[in-house]
Amino acid sequence: MMKNKNFSIKAKLLLAIIPITCAMIVALVIIAYNVSAMMIKQNATQLLETSVAKQGTSIENWMNENLSSFNAAKRAIEQAHPKDAELQKIVNGYYNFNTNSPDGLYIADQNGTVIKATKSTKNTTNAVNSPWFKEGLSHVNMTFGDPYVAGGHKVISATGLIDDGSNNLRILGADFTLDRISTIVNSNISMEGAQAFLVNKDTMKVMADRNSAFVAQKVGSSDQPAIYKAAAKQIDHGNYNTQTLGADFTAFHTIAGTNWVLVSYIPTKVVLANLSKLRLIMIAISIVALIIMCIVVERVTNRTIKPVKKMTKVITAMADGDFTVDVDTKGNDEIAEMGKSVDKFIVYMRQMIKAISQISTSLQTQATGSEKVAHEMNDASETQSKSMDELNMTVDQLSISVNDIAKNASQLAEVVTDTKDNSDLVKVKMEDTVSVSEHSREDMKQVVVALDNIQNSVTNLQESINKVGTASGEIVNIVKIIGEIAHQTNLLSLNASIEAARAGEAGKGFAVVATEINNLAKSSANSVSQISDLIKEVNDLVGDTVKQAGDSVNDINSSAVLINTAVDSFDTIFQNIHETSNMISQVVERINGIEEVATNAAAISEEQAASSDEILATSETTLAQAKNISGNSKVVAKEAQQLAQTAKDLANQVKHFKV
């Protein structure tokens, strides 16, 4: 598995702070942009509403100004009931009276008769069927109608019924060019970039527009912009609220006293043009602020993190076992306090590691000495085991010899008995007796030599056992020292574990070492306990062996006395047999004495055989104990070797640290 790449605290802080700062700046820019856009839209809406209201007021004033004079003429005609000639004078007087209506007034009746100014160029052909006449039939007062084309010009007529009391239906009218209305619609716009057009909501015809080609057209025709179609839908539904239609802000204003609706609109991009500039400026300012902020954050972070970097190097060196480093702390903030604590920890760890090193060296030296003593004790026990094995074989041979002597003594008693009964065969049997006596004499000499060897071996065994007891005492002292060292090591490992736990992540490596030291100390303590038990068992066995060896020495000494007595007796028998061969005549007389001597010899031989069996049993017991001592010595040697290895491992672990 690939090792994860490490990131410094500085990098992490920068990766956390800079994106958040960028996000905040971007969010502020977006919020500022949206708020600005909202405010600009609100201001644009208010300004557009104000503009369209102002335009509507101008149109209303223009209408009232023009209609008032013509309504006054209408009322005068209705009150005066003038004749046609007088009417002609009246209409001639209004020619060029109003610049908005240069042709002045004209009157038409239901018969098609038209009275107009003499200089007027208005076409009055088929007046009854003209749009203005038909509109006038529905107007009591002078009221504007729909635009239409007259003489190549687009005009709008203000018409009304003349109520003069006659039966002749007459219409008073005046034509106004739409140029003036278009001028008002398009020139009185307070908002730069805005446009307007005037619509008759009943007929849905355009009455005034910047583009003269649209005048008198149905609003929303195919050749008109999309705003016209959208406005037509809103007018048709009677929705005159200011709103956004497509890509335009749109405001509606109804002209009082008419069925006209003034529509003013401005493209959204025009309204938000300054906002786009503001957005670019804000983005530029944000980028500059972001760069400055990143530089400031980087510098502040670097200055703040610099002590942490130094401390990280120190802690890393400590994790690698190097406690020769020092922490240079400045200031009184949390990082400085941390540095002071780490410096104290380094000093304490130096002292503790030096102490552990000294203890491990002492433990290793003592373990080496203990191992040497254990090997010497093992060698001594093996030598003792071999000696006891040889002693056992000697005692076994002695037992066989004694049994042979017992058999020979029994045979001698039988011979003596037979001699008593068969004195005639004494001479022949005496020769056999001489031969047997000589053989027995030699066997007894061998028994004496064997007993001397057994006595020397038992003496050596007793000395070896005493040495083993002395060595066991020395081992006990060494084991006590090792136990104390293991106890001190355990305490040091516990302190090291506590300090490692305080160090947190940085002390994990040392915590492992402390745990290992603790395990080694426990293992040493267990080994010391086992060695103490084994040495106690060895001491008990050595005591038993010394006691049994003493008993064996006493038994062997007793056997030696008896055997020497038997040898002397056999010498006497041998001499007597030779004398008997010379003094055969005295055999019969002394046969009773020989029988008694033979009986005593048989009894002594049986006692000697029993003693030799006891010596053999004791020898076998001593041999088993010697083998047990040898096995225990091997265990002690093995434990001492493990203790030496543990001390060596502890020394190797301590060498990992530099102080």
For each residue, the residues with C-beta under 8 A, 3 or more apart:
1:
2:
3:
4:
5:
6:
7: 11 12 15
8: 11 12 305 309
9: 12 13 305 308
10: 13 14 301 302 305 309
11: 7 8 14 15
12: 7 8 9 15 16
13: 9 10 16 17 297 301 305
14: 10 11 17 18 294 297 298 301
15: 7 11 12 18 19
16: 12 13 19 20
17: 13 14 20 21 297 301
18: 14 15 21 22 293 294 297
19: 15 16 22 23
20: 16 17 23 24
21: 17 18 24 25 290 293 294 297
22: 18 19 25 26 290
23: 19 20 26 27
24: 20 21 27 28
25: 21 22 28 29 286 289 290 293
26: 22 23 29 30 286
27: 23 24 30 31
28: 24 25 31 32 286
29: 25 26 32 33 279 282 283 286
30: 26 27 33 34
31: 27 28 34 35
32: 28 29 35 36 282
33: 29 30 36 37 275 278 279 282
34: 30 31 37 38
35: 31 32 38 39
36: 32 33 39 40 275 278
37: 33 34 40 41 272 275
38: 34 35 41 42
39: 35 36 42 43
40: 36 37 43 44 271 272 274 275
41: 37 38 44 45 249 271 272
42: 38 39 45 46
43: 39 40 46 47
44: 40 41 47 48 191 249 266 271
45: 41 42 48 49 242 249 251
46: 42 43 49 50
47: 43 44 50 51 190 191
48: 44 45 51 52 191 194 242 249 250 251 264 265 266
49: 45 46 52 53 242 251 253
50: 46 47 53 54 190
51: 47 48 54 55 188 189 190 191 194 251 264
52: 48 49 55 56 196 251 252 253 262 263 264
53: 49 50 56 57 253
54: 50 51 57 58 188 190
55: 51 52 58 59 184 185 188 189 196 253 262 264
56: 52 53 59 60 253 254 255 256 262
57: 53 54 60 61
58: 54 55 61 62 184 188
59: 55 56 62 63 181 184 185 198 255 260 262
60: 56 57 63 64 255 256 257
61: 57 58 64 65
62: 58 59 65 66 100 180 181 184
63: 59 60 66 67 144 255 257 258
64: 60 61 67 68 257
65: 61 62 68 69
66: 62 63 69 70 98 100 101 158 174 176
67: 63 64 70 71 141 142 143 144 158
68: 64 65 71 72
69: 65 66 72 73 97 98
70: 66 67 73 74 94 101 105 142 158 172 174
71: 67 68 74 75 141 142 160
72: 68 69 75 76
73: 69 70 76 77 90 94 105 172
74: 70 71 77 78 141 142 160 162 172
75: 71 72 78 79
76: 72 73 79 80 90
77: 73 74 80 81 82 87 90 162 164 172
78: 74 75 81 162 163 164
79: 75 76
80: 76 77 86
81: 77 78 164 165 166
82: 77 86 87 90
83: 86 87
84: 87 88 115
85: 88 89
86: 80 82 83 89 90
87: 77 82 83 84 90 91 107 115
88: 84 85 91 92 115 118
89: 85 86 92 93
90: 73 76 77 82 86 87 93 94 105
91: 87 88 94 95 104 105 106 107 115 116 117 120
92: 88 89 95 104 117 118 119
93: 89 90 97 104
94: 70 73 90 91 97 98 101 104 105 117 174
95: 91 92 102 103 104 117 118 119 120
96: 99 102 104
97: 69 93 94 101 104
98: 66 69 94 101 102 104 174
99: 96 102
100: 62 66 176 177 180
101: 66 70 94 97 98 104 174 175 176
102: 95 96 98 99
103: 95 106 116 117 120 121 122 174 175
104: 91 92 93 94 95 96 97 98 101 116 117 120 174
105: 70 73 90 91 94 116 117 172 173 174
106: 91 103 114 115 116 117 120 122 124 172 173 174 175
107: 87 91 114 115 116 162 170 171 172 173
108: 112 113 114 115 124 127 128 133 170 171 173
109: 112 113 168 169 170 171
110: 128 168 169 170
111: 128 168
112: 108 109 126 127 128
113: 108 109
114: 106 107 108 124 127
115: 84 87 88 91 106 107 108
116: 91 103 104 105 106 107 120 122 124
117: 91 92 94 95 103 104 105 106 120
118: 88 92 95
119: 92 95
120: 91 95 103 104 106 116 117
121: 103 151
122: 103 106 116 150 151 175
123: 150 151
124: 106 108 114 116 127 130
125:
126: 112 129 130
127: 108 112 114 124 130 133
128: 108 110 111 112 133
129: 126 133 134
130: 124 126 127 133 134
131: 134 135 145 146 148 157
132: 135 136 145 148 157 159 171 173 175
133: 108 127 128 129 130 136 137 159 171 173
134: 129 130 131 137 138
135: 131 132 138 139 143 145 146 157 159
136: 132 133 139 145 157 159 160 161 171 172 173
137: 133 134 161 169 171
138: 134 135
139: 135 136 142 143 145 159 160 161
140: 160 161 163
141: 67 71 74 160
142: 67 70 71 74 139 158 159 160 172 174
143: 67 135 139 158 159 160 258
144: 63 67 156 157 158 176 258 260
145: 131 132 135 136 139 156 157 158 159
146: 131 135 156 200 203 205 207 216
147: 154 155 156 178 205 207 215 216
148: 131 132 154 155 156 157 216
149: 152 153 154 155 216
150: 122 123 153 154 155 175
151: 121 122 123
152: 149
153: 149 150 177
154: 147 148 149 150 177 178 212 215 216
155: 147 148 149 150 175 176 177 178
156: 144 145 146 147 148 175 176 178 181 207
157: 131 132 135 136 144 145 148 173 174 175 176
158: 66 67 70 142 143 144 145 173 174 176
159: 132 133 135 136 139 142 143 145 171 172 173 174
160: 71 74 136 139 140 141 142 143 171 172 173
161: 136 137 139 140 169 170 171 172
162: 74 77 78 107 170 171 172
163: 78 140
164: 77 78 81 170
165: 81
166: 81 170
167:
168: 109 110 111
169: 109 110 137 161
170: 107 108 109 110 161 162 164 166
171: 107 108 109 132 133 136 137 159 160 161 162
172: 70 73 74 77 105 106 107 136 142 159 160 161 162
173: 105 106 107 108 132 133 136 157 158 159 160
174: 66 70 94 98 101 103 104 105 106 142 157 158 159
175: 101 103 106 122 132 150 155 156 157
176: 66 100 101 144 155 156 157 158 180 181
177: 100 153 154 155 180
178: 147 154 155 156 181 182 207 208 215
179: 182 183
180: 62 100 176 177 183 184
181: 59 62 156 176 178 184 185 198 207 208
182: 178 179 185 186 208 209 210 212 215
183: 179 180 186 187
184: 55 58 59 62 180 181 187 188 208
185: 55 59 181 182 188 196 197 198 208 209 210 262
186: 182 183 189 195 196 208 209 210
187: 183 184
188: 51 54 55 58 184 185
189: 51 55 186 194 195 196 264
190: 47 50 51 54 194
191: 44 47 48 51 194 264 266
192:
193: 266 267 270 271
194: 48 51 189 190 191 264 265 266 270
195: 186 189 210 264 265 266
196: 52 55 185 186 189 210 262 263 264 265
197: 185 206 208 209 210 214 219 228 262 263
198: 59 181 185 206 207 208 209 255 260 261 262 263
199: 204 205 206 207 219 231 232 235 260 261 262 263
200: 146 203 204 205 207 259 260 261
201: 204 235 254 259 260 261
202: 259
203: 146 200
204: 199 200 201 218 219 220 232 235 236
205: 146 147 199 200 216 217 218 219
206: 197 198 199 209 214 215 216 217 218 219 228
207: 146 147 156 178 181 198 199 200 215 216 260
208: 178 181 182 184 185 186 197 198 215
209: 182 185 186 197 198 206 212 214 215
210: 182 185 186 195 196 197
211: 214 215
212: 154 182 209 215
213: 217 223
214: 197 206 209 211 217 221 224 228
215: 147 154 178 182 206 207 208 209 211 212
216: 146 147 148 149 154 205 206 207
217: 205 206 213 214 221 224
218: 204 205 206 221
219: 197 199 204 205 206 224 228 231 232 235
220: 204 224 228 229 231 232 233
221: 214 217 218 224 228
222:
223: 213
224: 214 217 219 220 221 228 229
225: 228 229
226: 229 230 246 247
227: 230 231 245 246 248 250 265
228: 197 206 214 219 220 221 224 225 231 232
229: 220 224 225 226 232 233
230: 226 227 233 234 245 246 250
231: 199 219 220 227 228 234 235 245 250 252 263 265
232: 199 204 219 220 228 229 235 236
233: 220 229 230 236 237
234: 230 231 237 239 240 243 245 250 252
235: 199 201 204 219 231 232 238 239 240 252 261 263
236: 204 232 233
237: 233 234
238: 235
239: 234 235 243 252
240: 234 235 252 253 254 261
241: 252
242: 45 48 49 249 250 251 252
243: 234 239 249 250
244: 248 249 250 268
245: 227 230 231 234 248 250 265
246: 226 227 230
247: 226 267 268 269
248: 227 244 245 265 266 267 268
249: 41 44 45 48 242 243 244 265 266 267 268 271
250: 48 227 230 231 234 242 243 244 245 263 264 265
251: 45 48 49 51 52 242 263 264 265
252: 52 231 234 235 239 240 241 242 261 262 263
253: 49 52 53 55 56 240 261 262 264
254: 56 201 240 258 260 261 262
255: 56 59 60 63 198 258 260 261 262
256: 56 60
257: 60 63 64
258: 63 143 144 254 255
259: 200 201 202
260: 59 144 198 199 200 201 207 254 255
261: 198 199 200 201 235 240 252 253 254 255
262: 52 55 56 59 185 196 197 198 199 252 253 254 255
263: 52 196 197 198 199 231 235 250 251 252
264: 48 51 52 55 189 191 194 195 196 250 251 253
265: 48 194 195 196 227 231 245 248 249 250 251
266: 44 48 191 193 194 195 248 249 270 271
267: 193 247 248 249 270 271
268: 244 247 248 249 271 272
269: 247 272 273
270: 193 194 266 267 273
271: 40 41 44 193 249 266 267 268 275
272: 37 40 41 268 269 275 276
273: 269 270 276 277
274: 40 277 278
275: 33 36 37 40 271 272 278 279
276: 272 273 279 280
277: 273 274 280 281
278: 33 36 274 275 281 282
279: 29 33 275 276 282 283
280: 276 277 283 284
281: 277 278 284 285
282: 29 32 33 278 279 285 286
283: 29 279 280 286 287
284: 280 281 287 288
285: 281 282 288 289
286: 25 26 28 29 282 283 289 290
287: 283 284 290 291
288: 284 285 291 292
289: 25 285 286 292 293
290: 21 22 25 286 287 293 294
291: 287 288 294 295
292: 288 289 295 296
293: 18 21 25 289 290 296 297
294: 14 18 21 290 291 297 298
295: 291 292 298 299
296: 292 293 299 300
297: 13 14 17 18 21 293 294 300 301
298: 14 294 295 301 302
299: 295 296 302 303
300: 296 297 303 304
301: 10 13 14 17 297 298 304 305
302: 10 298 299 305 306
303: 299 300 306
304: 300 301 307 308
305: 8 9 10 13 301 302 308 309
306: 302 303 309 310
307: 304 310 311 329 330 331 335 336 339
308: 9 304 305 311 312 335
309: 8 10 305 306 312 313
310: 306 307 313 314 327 328
311: 307 308 314 315 327 335 338 339 342
312: 308 309 315 316
313: 309 310 316 317 325
314: 310 311 317 318 325 326 327 342 346
315: 311 312 318 319 342 506
316: 312 313 319 320
317: 313 314 320 322 323 324 325
318: 314 315 321 322 323 325 346 349 506 510
319: 315 316 506 508 509 510
320: 316 317 509
321: 318 509 656 657 658
322: 317 318 325 657 658
323: 317 318 346 349 350 353 657 658 659
324: 317 658 659
325: 313 314 317 318 322 346
326: 314 343 346
327: 310 311 314 339 340 342 343 346
328: 310 339
329: 307 336 339 340 343
330: 307 336
331: 307 335 336
332: 336 337
333: 336 337
334: 337 338
335: 307 308 311 331 338 339
336: 307 329 330 331 332 333 339 340
337: 332 333 334 340 341
338: 311 334 335 341 342
339: 307 311 327 328 329 335 336 342 343
340: 327 329 336 337 343 344
341: 337 338 344 345
342: 311 314 315 327 338 339 345 346
343: 326 327 329 339 340 346 347
344: 340 341 347 348
345: 341 342 348 349 499 502 503
346: 314 318 323 325 326 327 342 343 349 350
347: 343 344 350 351
348: 344 345 351 352 499
349: 318 323 345 346 352 353 499 510 657 659
350: 323 346 347 353 354 659
351: 347 348 354 355
352: 348 349 355 356 492 495 496 499
353: 323 349 350 356 357 654 657 659
354: 350 351 357 358 659
355: 351 352 358 359 492
356: 352 353 359 360 489 492 496 517 650 654
357: 353 354 360 361 651 654 655
358: 354 355 361 362
359: 355 356 362 363 485 488 489 492
360: 356 357 363 364 489 647 650 651 654
361: 357 358 364 365 651
362: 358 359 365 366 485
363: 359 360 366 367 482 485 489 524 647 650
364: 360 361 367 368 644 647 648 650 651
365: 361 362 368 369
366: 362 363 369 370 478 481 482 485 647
367: 363 364 370 371 482 640 643 644 646 647
368: 364 365 371 372 644 647
369: 365 366 372 373 478
370: 366 367 373 374 475 478 479 482 640 643 644
371: 367 368 374 375 637 640 641 643 644
372: 368 369 375 376
373: 369 370 376 377 471 474 475 478 640
374: 370 371 377 378 475 633 636 637 639 640 641
375: 371 372 378 379 637 640
376: 372 373 379 380 471
377: 373 374 380 381 468 471 472 475 633 636 637
378: 374 375 381 382 630 633 634 636 637
379: 375 376 382 383
380: 376 377 383 384 464 467 468 471 633
381: 377 378 384 385 468 626 629 630 632 633
382: 378 379 385 386 630 633
383: 379 380 386 387 464
384: 380 381 387 388 461 464 465 468 626 629 630
385: 381 382 388 389 623 626 627 629 630
386: 382 383 389 390
387: 383 384 390 391 457 460 461 464 626
388: 384 385 391 392 461 619 622 623 626
389: 385 386 392 393 623 626
390: 386 387 393 394 457
391: 387 388 394 395 454 457 458 461 619 622 623
392: 388 389 395 396 616 619 620 622 623
393: 389 390 396 397
394: 390 391 397 398 450 453 454 457
395: 391 392 398 399 454 612 615 616 619
396: 392 393 399 400 616 619
397: 393 394 400 401 450
398: 394 395 401 402 447 450 451 454 612 615 616
399: 395 396 402 403 609 612 613 615 616
400: 396 397 403 404
401: 397 398 404 405 443 446 447 450 612
402: 398 399 405 406 447 605 608 609 611 612
403: 399 400 406 407 609 612
404: 400 401 407 408 443
405: 401 402 408 409 440 443 444 447 566 605 608 609
406: 402 403 409 410 602 605 606 608 609
407: 403 404 410 411
408: 404 405 411 412 436 439 440 605
409: 405 406 412 413 598 601 602 604 605 606
410: 406 407 413 414 602 605
411: 407 408 414 415 436
412: 408 409 415 416 433 436 598 601 602
413: 409 410 416 417 595 598 599 601 602
414: 410 411 417 418
415: 411 412 418 419 429 432 433 598
416: 412 413 419 420 591 594 595 597 598
417: 413 414 420 421 595
418: 414 415 421 422 425 429
419: 415 416 422 423 425 426 429 587 591 594
420: 416 417 423 591 592 595
421: 417 418
422: 418 419 425 426 429
423: 419 420 426 587 588 591
424:
425: 418 419 422 428 429
426: 419 422 423 429 430 584 587 588
427: 430 431 581 584
428: 425 431 432
429: 415 418 419 422 425 426 432 433
430: 426 427 433 434 577 580 581 584 587
431: 427 428 434 435 581
432: 415 428 429 435 436
433: 412 415 429 430 436 437 577
434: 430 431 437 438 574 577 578 581
435: 431 432 438 439
436: 408 411 412 432 433 439 440
437: 433 434 440 441 570 573 574 577
438: 434 435 441 442 574
439: 408 435 436 442 443
440: 405 408 436 437 443 444 570
441: 437 438 444 445 567 570 571 574
442: 438 439 445 446
443: 401 404 405 439 440 446 447
444: 405 440 441 447 448 563 566 567 570
445: 441 442 448 449 567
446: 401 442 443 449 450
447: 398 401 402 405 443 444 450 451 563
448: 444 445 451 452 560 563 564 567
449: 445 446 452 453
450: 394 397 398 401 446 447 453 454
451: 398 447 448 454 455 556 559 560 563
452: 448 449 455 456 560
453: 394 449 450 456 457
454: 391 394 395 398 450 451 457 458 556 615
455: 451 452 458 459 553 556 557 560
456: 452 453 459 460
457: 387 390 391 394 453 454 460 461
458: 391 454 455 461 462 549 552 553 556
459: 455 456 462 463 553
460: 387 456 457 463 464
461: 384 387 388 391 457 458 464 465 545 549 622
462: 458 459 465 466 546 549 550 553
463: 459 460 466 467
464: 380 383 384 387 460 461 467 468
465: 384 461 462 468 469 542 545 546 549
466: 462 463 469 470 546
467: 380 463 464 470 471
468: 377 380 381 384 464 465 471 472 538 542 629
469: 465 466 472 473 539 542 543 546
470: 466 467 473 474
471: 373 376 377 380 467 468 474 475
472: 377 468 469 475 476 535 538 539 542
473: 469 470 476 477 539
474: 373 470 471 477 478
475: 370 373 374 377 471 472 478 479 531 535 636
476: 472 473 479 480 532 535
477: 473 474 480 481
478: 366 369 370 373 474 475 481 482
479: 370 475 476 482 483 528 531 532 535
480: 476 477 483 484 528
481: 366 477 478 484 485
482: 363 366 367 370 478 479 485 486 524 527 528 531 643
483: 479 480 486 487 524 525 528 529 532
484: 480 481 487 488
485: 359 362 363 366 481 482 488 489 524
486: 482 483 489 490 521 522 524 525 528
487: 483 484 490 491 521 525
488: 359 484 485 491 492
489: 356 359 360 363 485 486 492 493 517 520 521 524 650
490: 486 487 493 494 518 521 522 525
491: 487 488 494 495
492: 352 355 356 359 488 489 495 496 517
493: 489 490 496 497 514 515 517 518 521
494: 490 491 497 498 514 518
495: 352 491 492 498 499
496: 352 356 492 493 499 500 510 511 513 514 517
497: 493 494 500 501 511 514 515 518
498: 494 495 501 502
499: 345 348 349 352 495 496 502 503 507 510
500: 496 497 503 507 508 510 511 514
501: 497 498 504 507 511
502: 345 498 499 507
503: 345 499 500 506 507 510
504: 501 507
505: 508
506: 315 318 319 503
507: 499 500 501 502 503 504 510 511
508: 319 500 505 511 512
509: 319 320 321 512 513
510: 318 319 349 496 499 500 503 507 513 514
511: 496 497 500 501 507 508 514 515
512: 508 509 515 516
513: 496 509 510 516 517 653 656 657
514: 493 494 496 497 500 510 511 517 518
515: 493 497 511 512 518 519
516: 512 513 519 520 649 653
517: 356 489 492 493 496 513 514 520 521 650 653
518: 490 493 494 497 514 515 521 522
519: 515 516 522 523
520: 489 516 517 523 524 646 649 650
521: 486 487 489 490 493 517 518 524 525
522: 486 490 518 519 525 526
523: 519 520 526 527 642 646
524: 363 482 483 485 486 489 520 521 527 528 643 646 647
525: 483 486 487 490 521 522 528 529
526: 522 523 529 530
527: 482 523 524 530 531 639 642 643 646
528: 479 480 482 483 486 524 525 531 532 643
529: 483 525 526 532 533
530: 526 527 533 534 635 639
531: 475 479 482 527 528 534 535 636 639 640
532: 476 479 483 528 529 535 536
533: 529 530 536 537
534: 530 531 537 538 632 635 636 639
535: 472 475 476 479 531 532 538 539 636
536: 532 533 539 540
537: 533 534 540 541 632
538: 468 472 534 535 541 542 629 632 633 636
539: 469 472 473 535 536 542 543
540: 536 537 543 544
541: 537 538 544 545 625 628 629 632
542: 465 468 469 472 538 539 545 546 629
543: 469 539 540 546 547
544: 540 541 547 548 625
545: 461 465 541 542 548 549 622 625 626 629
546: 462 465 466 469 542 543 549 550
547: 543 544 550 551
548: 544 545 551 552 618 621 622 625
549: 458 461 462 465 545 546 552 553 622
550: 462 546 547 553 554
551: 547 548 554 555 618
552: 458 548 549 555 556 615 618 619 622
553: 455 458 459 462 549 550 556 557
554: 550 551 557 558
555: 551 552 558 559 611 614 615 618
556: 451 454 455 458 552 553 559 560 615
557: 455 553 554 560 561
558: 554 555 561 562 611
559: 451 555 556 562 563 608 611 612 615
560: 448 451 452 455 556 557 563 564
561: 557 558 564 565
562: 558 559 565 566 604 607 608 611
563: 444 447 448 451 559 560 566 567 608
564: 448 560 561 567 568
565: 561 562 568 569 604
566: 405 444 562 563 569 570 601 604 605 608
567: 441 444 445 448 563 564 570 571
568: 564 565 571 572
569: 565 566 572 573 597 600 601 604
570: 437 440 441 444 566 567 573 574
571: 441 567 568 574 575
572: 568 569 575 576
573: 437 569 570 576 577 597 601
574: 434 437 438 441 570 571 577 578
575: 571 572 578 579
576: 572 573 579 580 594
577: 430 433 434 437 573 574 580 581
578: 434 574 575 581 582
579: 575 576 582 583
580: 430 576 577 583 584 586 587
581: 427 430 431 434 577 578 584
582: 578 579
583: 579 580 586 587
584: 426 427 430 580 581 587
585: 588
586: 580 583 589 590
587: 419 423 426 430 580 583 584 590 591 594
588: 423 426 585 591
589: 586
590: 586 587 593 594
591: 416 419 420 423 587 588 594 595
592: 420 595 596
593: 590 596 597
594: 416 419 576 587 590 591 597 598
595: 413 416 417 420 591 592 598 599
596: 592 593 599 600
597: 416 569 573 593 594 600 601
598: 409 412 413 415 416 594 595 601 602
599: 413 595 596 602 603
600: 569 596 597 603 604
601: 409 412 413 566 569 573 597 598 604 605
602: 406 409 410 412 413 598 599 605 606
603: 599 600 606 607
604: 409 562 565 566 569 600 601 607 608
605: 402 405 406 408 409 410 566 601 602 608 609
606: 406 409 602 603 609 610
607: 562 603 604 610 611
608: 402 405 406 559 562 563 566 604 605 611 612
609: 399 402 403 405 406 605 606 612 613
610: 606 607 613 614
611: 402 555 558 559 562 607 608 614 615
612: 395 398 399 401 402 403 559 608 609 615 616
613: 399 609 610 616 617
614: 555 610 611 617 618
615: 395 398 399 454 552 555 556 559 611 612 618 619
616: 392 395 396 398 399 612 613 619 620
617: 613 614 620 621
618: 548 551 552 555 614 615 621 622
619: 388 391 392 395 396 552 615 616 622 623
620: 392 616 617 623 624
621: 548 617 618 624 625
622: 388 391 392 461 545 548 549 552 618 619 625 626
623: 385 388 389 391 392 619 620 626 627
624: 620 621 627 628
625: 541 544 545 548 621 622 628 629
626: 381 384 385 387 388 389 545 622 623 629 630
627: 385 623 624 630 631
628: 541 624 625 631 632
629: 381 384 385 468 538 541 542 545 625 626 632 633
630: 378 381 382 384 385 626 627 633 634
631: 627 628 634 635
632: 381 534 537 538 541 628 629 635 636
633: 374 377 378 380 381 382 538 629 630 636 637
634: 378 630 631 637 638
635: 530 534 631 632 638 639
636: 374 377 378 475 531 534 535 538 632 633 639 640
637: 371 374 375 377 378 633 634 640 641
638: 634 635 641 642
639: 374 527 530 531 534 635 636 642 643
640: 367 370 371 373 374 375 531 636 637 643 644
641: 371 374 637 638 644 645
642: 523 527 638 639 645 646
643: 367 370 371 482 524 527 528 639 640 646 647
644: 364 367 368 370 371 640 641 647 648
645: 641 642 648 649
646: 367 520 523 524 527 642 643 649 650
647: 360 363 364 366 367 368 524 643 644 650 651
648: 364 644 645 651 652
649: 516 520 645 646 652 653
650: 356 360 363 364 489 517 520 646 647 653 654
651: 357 360 361 364 647 648 654 655
652: 648 649 655 656
653: 513 516 517 649 650 656
654: 353 356 357 360 650 651 657
655: 357 651 652
656: 321 513 652 653
657: 321 322 323 349 353 513 654
658: 321 322 323 324
659: 323 324 349 350 353 354
